[in-house]
Amino acid sequence: MRHTAIMATVADHRCTPEFIRALHGEGLDAVRINSAHVTPESIQRMVAVIRSVDSGIKILMDTKGPEIRTADVVAPIRINAGDVVEIISSHCPCSPGRISVMVDNLHQFLSQGCHVLIDDGDLEFEVTHIDGTVVYAKALRSGELQSRKTVNVPGVEIPPLPAVSQRDHENICAARQVGIDMIAHSFVRSADDVAALRREIAGTDIYYTFDNTDPDSHTPKYTDPLSIPKNATWLRIVTYRDGKPVGKVITLTTKELAKRAESDKRTGHGNLTVD
């Protein structure tokens, strides 16, 4: 018996009955829709296609969330540990020695000693000083900068952004209309962000267990950041909508969750801790 579910991210243009049927035939249990690359109309079309193959296939859509990204690059930019770069607020392409971040007035939210994480922490910089609107920062590790990578400053909101953007709101409405099973909220900063998402999907609840039993409406309900018990080996989750279960139980190993928790700790994201 297989305990771990298989989920595949499927692009809009690849979401055809033939493709989904082939994946399902090889053991696909769930499909992830990346809402950063779809419209409300394409979400509804994708869900219809997936349901036409097998109504039991679970569908997850992730949101864009309160994210900030770097601008495009003409070609990948190599950055070596010890390099000092300029970080500015701009939509212009990044260039060697200068990183453009697509948010206004970035310099107002940073200070000397802040750590700026780019591309989920693959690139890390420490702010050395600020001159006018230009932030100067030293690279703490080597890496390569590519287009439109995530930007995060642990402990600092740059700037305060709504948990659910207008685009997320429109995609969530479209997804709910066609009965999507789960929504994964990106770049969660606190429990308040989860509460904001819950308001968007009123009537939908997530229940979970860590004791190898199947979750239902009598087991703990996800309302606050999760803490993984020391001896737990599996997390099982199920979604209820309007008091009734929808989709299948999803099972995840706590080892993978622990890895994610460590990554979230490094990047300043997430609502997961390990006891």
Secondary structure, 3 states (H helix, E strand, C coil): CCCCCCEEECCHHHCCHHHHHHHHHCCCCEEEEEHHHCCHHHHHHHHHHHHHHCCCCEEEEECCCCCCEECCECCCEEECCCCEEEEEECCCCEECCEEEECCCCHHHCCCCCCEEEECCCCEEEEEEEEECCEEEEEECCCEEECCCCEEEECCECCCCCCCCCHHHHHHHHHHHHCCCCEEECCCCCCHHHHHHHHHHCCCEEEEEECCCCCCCCCCCECCCCEEECCCCCEEEEEEEECCEEEEEEEEEEHHHHHHHHHHHHHHCCCCEEEC
